[in-house]
Amino acid sequence: MTRPVTIVTGGGRGIGAAVCRRLAADGHDVALGYAGDREAAESTARAVREAGVRCVSVRADVSDAADVDRLFDTAADRLGPVTGLVNNAGVTGPLGRLADASEGVLRRVVDVNLVGCLLCCRRAARDMAALGTGAIVNVSSGAATLGGPGEYVHYAAAKAAVDTLTLGLSKELGPDGVRVNAVAPGLVDTDLHTAMGDPGRPARMAPSIPLRRAGEPGEIAAAVAWLLSPEASYTTGTVLRVAGGR
């Protein structure tokens, strides 16, 4: 049997890197999309190859339709028909109130988190429907149902739209043999918090989590891997919350 071929956007660091490593351990060939950090992407790609599977890394901005097509085309040319997609690429912008967010930040957050997810889902829908099989996992956020007040209302709104996309597309693609689900992480200890301007956020917020700690990227990757696996063959249209009870 041929191995599954899975695209992971934002695969160089954090949750995306953990997903790539976990999928490699599960026997997936991986196409790793990354936005800018080539060194991190290549480090993750090496770890994937060391697991005994194939990996190609592709620099791509998911908010650009041409880049998305190039990512999918490269994956298909180098690895074979794409059977899985993990829409993980995401940005939050600086933490703060919506009133203080710049127009540029608002547009970039929506472009990457929502438009990028839509573009990748559109291409995957075309390719996977033609194959008659496939699985998509969108990385949402617990903020989609909490709202992100005082931190990133715009990001939470975009992720809520991702949840609706997941539900609608699962119904649209079900007859074509394609499953669509999402994972909604809560507080996870990655360098995303540093990028938001608050590197101490995981430790500071941990007491507010029922499990009293931040999550680890590998815990999110495990949920993604299960949704892509045959064990989840009757699961579609689901948003799996992995948020420590929050």
VOGU-3710 file (C-alpha; in Angstrom, 3 decimals, decimal comma):
1> mtrpvtivtg> 0,000/0,000/0,000  1,166/3,541/-0,725  1,638/5,881/2,196  -0,758/8,776/2,756  0,508/12,118/1,478  -0,371/14,999/3,774  0,194/18,741/3,424  0,793/20,652/6,668  0,718/24,431/6,403  2,706/26,377/8,970
11> ggrgigaavc> 4,685/23,192/9,478  8,044/24,614/10,475  7,468/25,459/14,123  5,209/24,935/17,110  2,060/22,893/16,610  2,750/22,498/12,897  6,192/21,005/13,484  4,754/18,627/16,076  2,073/17,568/13,580  4,704/16,883/10,912
21> rrlaadghdv> 6,745/14,729/13,284  3,702/12,826/14,510  2,430/12,152/10,999  5,873/10,932/9,985  5,820/8,504/12,896  2,402/7,336/11,678  3,751/6,692/8,176  2,691/9,788/6,239  4,793/11,379/3,540  4,681/15,089/4,352
31> algyagdrea> 4,631/18,303/2,353  5,606/21,038/4,773  4,438/24,538/3,935  6,101/27,467/5,667  5,878/31,250/5,388  9,347/32,544/6,129  11,536/30,663/8,602  13,454/28,423/6,223  15,860/27,195/8,894  13,057/25,983/11,165
41> aestaravre> 11,260/24,369/8,227  14,362/22,487/7,115  15,034/21,324/10,671  11,529/19,878/10,875  11,863/18,362/7,413  15,060/16,592/8,467  13,317/15,150/11,514  10,496/13,900/9,289  12,911/12,216/6,889  14,782/10,617/9,768
51> agvrcvsvra> 11,519/8,842/10,615  11,842/6,999/7,300  9,306/8,867/5,186  9,575/11,425/2,417  9,252/15,164/3,000  9,299/18,229/0,796  9,303/21,770/2,194  7,693/24,586/0,207  7,733/28,275/1,018  4,176/29,494/0,517
61> dvsdaadvdr> 1,870/32,248/1,752  -1,479/30,522/2,199  -3,331/33,797/1,608  -2,000/33,801/-1,978  -3,909/31,478/-4,314  -0,916/31,004/-6,615  1,260/29,957/-3,662  -1,404/27,499/-2,519  -1,561/25,930/-5,975  2,241/25,697/-6,068
71> lfdtaadrlg> 2,261/23,976/-2,662  -0,302/21,387/-3,785  1,316/20,907/-7,181  4,752/20,381/-5,631  3,352/17,876/-3,132  1,633/15,914/-5,896  4,648/16,013/-8,215  7,188/15,011/-5,561  5,162/12,725/-3,305  2,031/11,599/-5,131
81> pvtglvnnag> -1,707/12,339/-4,883  -2,513/14,408/-1,815  -4,780/12,514/0,577  -4,554/14,757/3,649  -4,446/18,450/4,513  -3,750/20,097/7,865  -4,602/23,798/7,761  -2,349/24,940/10,578  -0,875/28,241/9,330  -2,030/31,087/11,525
91> vtgplgrlad> -1,165/34,496/12,948  -2,628/36,563/15,785  -0,876/39,898/15,597  0,004/41,740/18,834  -2,198/41,141/21,855  -4,598/43,976/22,613  -8,082/45,405/22,344  -9,795/45,484/18,979  -10,004/49,286/19,129  -6,211/49,449/19,156
101> asegvlrrvv> -5,574/47,018/16,285  -4,332/48,470/13,011  -6,134/47,837/9,759  -3,061/46,000/8,492  -3,127/43,577/11,424  -6,865/42,972/11,033  -6,525/42,193/7,349  -3,489/39,948/7,795  -5,163/37,939/10,568  -8,266/37,360/8,442
111> dvnlvgcllc> -6,218/36,716/5,290  -4,041/34,008/6,856  -6,434/32,377/9,312  -9,593/32,407/7,207  -8,855/33,206/3,560  -5,787/30,962/3,634  -7,834/28,136/5,082  -10,508/28,657/2,438  -7,991/28,637/-0,407  -6,319/25,460/0,838
121> crraardmaa> -9,685/23,780/1,437  -10,850/24,765/-2,049  -7,834/23,178/-3,699  -8,040/20,089/-1,487  -11,759/19,752/-2,235  -11,063/19,694/-5,963  -8,220/17,188/-5,745  -9,673/14,879/-3,113  -13,153/14,755/-4,649  -11,525/13,629/-7,889
131> lgtgaivnvs> -9,721/10,878/-5,962  -12,867/9,896/-4,080  -11,034/9,967/-0,762  -9,232/12,319/1,601  -9,261/14,033/4,969  -8,910/17,676/5,958  -8,154/18,902/9,473  -8,451/22,624/10,151  -6,648/23,986/13,191  -9,145/26,283/14,894
141> sgaatlggpg> -8,845/27,661/18,437  -10,644/27,546/21,745  -10,866/31,314/21,298  -13,554/30,721/18,675  -16,073/30,099/21,449  -14,467/32,312/24,109  -14,136/35,457/21,999  -10,609/36,514/22,973  -11,631/39,751/24,733  -8,763/42,117/25,434
151> eyvhyaaaka> -6,362/39,936/23,465  -7,422/39,104/19,897  -11,132/39,395/19,142  -10,284/39,519/15,420  -8,362/36,232/15,624  -11,203/34,581/17,558  -13,705/35,753/14,951  -11,608/34,294/12,128  -11,324/30,967/13,947  -15,088/30,888/14,556
161> avdtltlgls> -15,474/31,201/10,795  -13,087/28,254/10,391  -15,416/26,180/12,572  -18,357/27,049/10,310  -16,252/26,274/7,241  -15,455/22,873/8,745  -19,118/22,075/9,318  -20,349/23,225/5,929  -17,553/21,670/3,914  -17,914/18,342/5,711
171> kelgpdgvrv> -21,515/18,139/4,492  -20,544/19,244/1,010  -17,706/16,741/0,614  -19,141/13,781/2,512  -20,735/12,259/-0,599  -17,324/12,491/-2,318  -15,665/10,370/0,374  -13,784/13,295/1,927  -13,892/13,971/5,671  -13,468/17,471/7,148
181> navapglvdt> -12,826/18,090/10,841  -11,120/20,628/13,068  -9,034/20,668/16,227  -9,494/23,609/18,595  -6,416/23,985/20,809  -6,523/25,963/24,000  -3,467/27,491/25,644  -0,429/25,721/24,171  3,201/26,381/25,057  4,772/27,507/21,752
191> dlhtamgdpg> 6,729/30,522/20,544  3,482/32,033/19,244  3,172/33,848/22,569  6,510/35,540/22,040  5,346/36,635/18,593  2,238/38,114/20,240  4,458/40,103/22,603  3,831/38,078/25,786  6,330/35,193/26,169  5,232/34,562/29,749
201> rparmapsip> 1,582/34,090/28,812  1,466/30,260/29,148  2,755/30,323/32,732  0,614/33,322/33,656  -2,595/31,801/32,303  -2,039/28,235/33,525  -3,910/28,742/36,850  -7,068/29,653/34,904  -7,070/26,317/33,054  -8,998/23,485/34,773
211> lrragepgei> -6,031/21,145/34,224  -3,765/23,893/35,644  -1,234/23,865/32,822  -0,640/24,820/29,232  -0,871/22,122/26,609  2,067/20,731/24,668  2,255/20,800/20,860  2,427/17,005/20,767  -0,952/16,766/22,477  -2,528/18,784/19,663
221> aaavawllsp> -0,650/16,754/17,063  -2,092/13,547/18,510  -5,627/14,841/17,995  -4,841/15,891/14,420  -3,272/12,518/13,671  -6,322/10,660/14,975  -8,705/12,708/12,819  -6,607/11,900/9,756  -6,416/8,205/10,601  -8,712/5,319/9,579
231> easyttgtvl> -9,763/5,125/13,235  -11,754/8,335/12,629  -13,350/7,017/9,441  -16,888/7,839/10,644  -15,978/11,258/12,064  -16,658/14,363/9,993  -17,962/17,858/10,696  -16,499/17,720/14,198  -14,523/20,365/16,086  -12,425/18,465/18,616
241> rvaggr> -11,555/20,753/21,524  -8,151/20,098/23,106  -8,065/22,899/25,653  -7,486/21,491/29,122  -11,127/22,003/30,072  -11,274/25,705/29,230
//
